[in-house]
């Protein structure tokens, strides 16, 4: 007689859902993946800002070669940043569809190609056309890099990662200006553009090789209604609006001083050469340290208070450029740069962490304000310089930075921790 089938007294498991794979971890601080990401982001910041700002010490040369006023020559930068500001609003949406990494790589490669092409165009309208196109191509990196950090880097390491990315932008801005000034002094601005473009290609290659793949990015279809809604959500937030305004004021005051410091140093009482004027960009070394240090400091002592300290340092540096003593003026540029990069590092990290959703759109709105300040205040400062001299120009910058310091203090009171 066959034995009775055994009875399993254990609870039935037929309805037990299969084990779900654990979500991928964020990139943790001090891991190999973190350092690869930091190197890649550093290279991208270096390339982007050297390609964008190498024209600043060349503005007096453009004014001389093409018969332009200081304000008109500044269009070589202001037109780029204006189109960059607008294009980044769309770039964030495109990155939601095609991916962060792919868009950033294409952005760097195409911008390097346009910079090398500048050497082939001897007329001012053609040069401006190349720079305008660069505003569109460069837009695929800054806002998307902020979104990548917010998505992939663990929160406690995000401030350091963003600070090192901005440190790379500081070195890139310094190196682009320094090399352009030295090369243009002996070989002209076209050779300078060619060499800066080739350096941009090298930075793009390093970025391509080192950046870890996105593990938390989820591609989404291009939903214009959702994108507009995301923009609207951020624009209805008082804190986000203050952060966007902060970017406008900080960048506007900073770029305006760097746009026109060359005209001051070429004129009496300094009468420096273009190569020496380009060397003033060594002050950017102060920003390399401050961006990472102040970003880390803000995580411990409060974003608003540390950012306000950075803005006040930027204001003090601008006032020191009123001196007729060259060493005090150079010190002023270093203090200005230290304060700016520290405050910008804190502000950009704050935006990336405060945006609970639509992080790419929040980043692009911040950078829209940031580069709008560069374009509008950068160009408008030239008219202030022509009408009121260097003292009147610095008075305008001081007013803008005083507003930024007040804004930072209000943020510190209303949002004590980011």
ABEGO torsion letter per residue (X at the ends): XBBBBBBBABBBAAABBBBBBBBBBBBBBGBAAAAAAAAAAAAAAAAAAAAAAAAAAAAAAAAAAAGBBAAAAAAAAAAAAAAAAAAAAAAAAAAAAAEAAAAAAAAAAAAAAAAAAAAABABAAAAAAAAAAAAAAAAAAAAAAAAAAAAABBAAAAAAAAAAAAAAAAAAAAAAAAAAAAAAAAAEAAAAAAAAAAAAAAAAAAAAAABBBBAABBBBBBBAAAAAAAAAAAAABAAAAAAAAAAAAAAAAAAAAAAAAAAAAABOAAGBBAAAAAAAAAAAAAAAAAAAAAAAAAAAAEAAAAAAAAAAAAAAAAAAAABABAAAAAAAAAAAAAAAAAAAAAAAAAAAAABABGAAAAAAAAAAAAAAAAAAAAAAAAAAAAAAEAAAAAAAAAAAAAAAAAAAAAAAAABABX
